[in-house]
């Protein structure tokens, strides 16, 4: 059971639960190899749309039951993404909140971060500032005009090793943060307003995670309609376009669905190092 009081106070539950991910590291590399073959590039955003095993994972009862305790019975998957820090690179995630990037109408938004590989102090774990979500959304993202359009136009305000194209928080939170250490199969849940980030992975193996961004069905993208996956309860809303479930790995139908979904704000374009 999720400690909702702790979540309210801290903005994170870690670990929040555990699922079986035996063999998932190998499946991840097979997945990307298939993506390179069929799309000519790796697929990081919304990978559940072209993979039945990931489609099942985002509906895993242990995960969705935990999310329901925080968001209520009507649950939508706004986005999923592979959260990978490659071994021996300088790739890092800057200090940020998710809320300024996503432009959603409520704070009824949580991220579930599932460890596919082990997450240790030595391979670039997520670091969080407990309780920082209580300040609400802080400031704005450093981009000119509409964030979605700025990304599509190729704007960038960060250095080449940053996994985000735009910066948010300039303050250094190193003295206030704690690392989220997870065994393979464990997952954490954090608030959309929690300040978090993470350093590079200097180890000799990739750090692989799978992130799922859940919203209540009463939460919407402020700009216009958005492409989402209904998960549980009554999710019918006129501001959602529902994404179809994949019937086979990288089928033609699922590839078309993915390309369409990536044109919506929840797809936020497509880049290897968006998150």
N, C-alpha and C positions, 0 to 999 in steps of 0.2 A: 504493500500500500504506500502511496505517496504521502509524505508528510506535508500537507498543504500549508500548515502554519509555518513550517520551516521555509517552504518555497516563498511564501508571502514576505518573510523577513529577509531572506537571503537572495532571492531571485534565481536560485539554482538548486536542483536536487542531484546529487552525484555520489555514488551511482544510483540511478533511479530504478534499475532493473537489469535483467539479463536475458538474452535469447541465444539460441544455438546458432553459431556462425561457422561451424566446422566446414572447412574447404572453401570458405568465401574468399580468402586471399587469392587462391588459384583461379576462382571464378572471376574475380575482378580483372586479372590480367587477360584471361580468355575473352572477357567482355570487351576490353579495350582493343584487343587484337581484331576481333570481329568488327568493331566500330571502324577501325582504320581500313579494313578491307571494303566495307560497304559504304561508309560515309567519307572516306578519305581523311578522317581526323578522329581523334578520341572524343568520347561523349562524357561530359561531366555534369551538365545540368539536365534535370528531369530524366535521369536514366531509367526510372521505373516505367516509362512509357514504351520502352522497346524491349523489356525483359520481364517475363512472367515471374521469375524468382524474386526480382526486386519489387514487382507489383504485389506479390504476396507479403514481402517483408514490410512494406509500408502499412499493411493491414494486420500485422502481427498483433494478436490480442493483448499480449503483455504490454506492448508499447501503447496501443490505442486505449486500453483501459487506464493506463497511467495518465495519458493526455486528457481523457474524459474527466478525471478528477479535477483538472485545472481549467478546462475550457467549457465543460458541460457536454450534453449528449449529441449536439449537432456539430460534426467535425469535418473539416475540409483539409486536404493536403494542398497547400499553396505551392510548394516547390520541394524538390529533393535534389541533392547534389553529392557527388563524390568529393570528399574533403581529404585531399591527398597532399602530403608534403614529401617530395622526392628526396631520397637519401643524398646527403653531401652537397646540397644546394643552399643558396642563401635565401630561398623563398620564405617569407614571413607574412603574418597577418597583423596589421596595425591595430592599435587600440581603437575600439569603436563600439557603438550600439548598432543593432540591426535596424531599429525603427527608422532612423533618418534615411536609410538607403531604400527601404521598402515602400514607404508612403501608404501605409494601411490605415484604415479608419478607426481602429480601436487598438487597445493593448492586449486583446484576447488572442495572443500569438505566442507560441512557444517553439523552440528548436529542440529536437531530439537528436543527440549526437551519439551514434552507435560505433563502437570500436570494432573494426574488422581485424586489424592487427593490434598487438599490444601498444598501449600508449604510456610512455615512461617520461621521466624528466629529461632523458637523453635524446628523444626524437621529436622534439617540438610540440609538446602538449598544448592544448588550449589553456590559457590563463584567464582567470576571472577576478573581478573585484566584488566580493560578496556584499549584498545590500545596495549596490550602486543603482539598481533599477528603481529605487524609491524616489530618485530625483526626477523621474520621467525622462522624456526625450531631451537631450542636451545638444543645442546648436544645430548646425546644418552640415551637409556634405559639401566638400570643396569642389564644386563643379558649376559651370556656367549654365543657367537655364534649367530646363527639364532634365532630370537625371537620366531617364530612359533614353531620351534623344541624344544627350551628351555622350552616352556610352556608344550608341549606334554610330555617332559621328566620329568616334575614335578619340575623343578627348581623354587626357590622362593627366593627373596631378601628382602622381606618386612615382617612386623610382622603379626600375625594372625588376627588382626582386620582390616588390610588394605584390601580394596576391589580390589586392584590390586596386582598381584603376583610379579611385578617388579617395582622398583622405577625409577624416572626420575629426578625431580628437587629437589635439597637439600635446596635451598634458601627458607626462610619464607616470604610469600607475604601478611601476615595478615594486615599490615598497608596500603596496596595499593588496597585491594580488595573491592568489593561490592557484596551483596547478591542478588540472583535472586529470588525474591518473586513472586509467581504465584498463582492465583486463579484456582480452578479446571476448566479445559478446556482451559486455556491459555497456549501458548507455546512460548518459546524463540528460537532464532537461533544464533549459534555461529560458529566462524571460527575454522578450524582444528588446527590453530596455537595459539589460545587464551589460555593463562595460566588460569587454573581453578582447583578447588578441592572442598572439602566440609567436614565439621565435622560430628560427630556422631549425632544420633537422640535420645535425652534423653526423648522425649515425650512418651505418652502412646498409640500412634497409629502409624501404619506404614506410612512412606512417600512413595507414589507410583508415579512413573513417567514412561513414555514410550518414549524411545529415538529412533530416526530414523536418520541414517547416509546416507546422499545423496551425490553422486559424479556426476560430468559431465561425459558423455559417453566417453570423451577423456582422462579420468583418469583411471589408471590401477594399479593393484598390481605389484610391480617391479619384483617379483620373477617368477611368471608363471601365468597360467590362474586362474580365480577366479569365484566363484559362486555368482551371483547377481540377483536382481529382476528388470527388466525393468519397468520404470514408465511412461515416456512421451517422445515423439519425436523418433528420429532414434537412437536406442541403439545397433544396430548390430555391433559387433566388434569381432575379432577372439580371443581376450583375455578374453572374458566373456563366462561363462556357465550360461544359464538362468534357473532360478528356477520356477517350475510350481506353479500355483495358487491353493490353497486348495478348494476343493468342499464341504467339510464337516468338522466339528470340529474333529480333531485328527483321521481322516480317515486313513486306512492302507496306502493308496497312499501318503498322506501328511506326515505321519510319516517316510516313506522311503525317501521322498524328504528332510526332515529335517536332517536325519542322514547323508545323502550324503553331504548336504550343510555344515555341521559342520566339514567335513574333509578338507575344503578349508580354505585359510587364513582369509577370511571374517568371518568364523565361529570361528576362533581362539580357537579351542578346545571347551570345555564346562565346566564352573564352576559356582557355585552359585554367587561367588563374584568376577567375572572378571571385572565388571564395576560398 
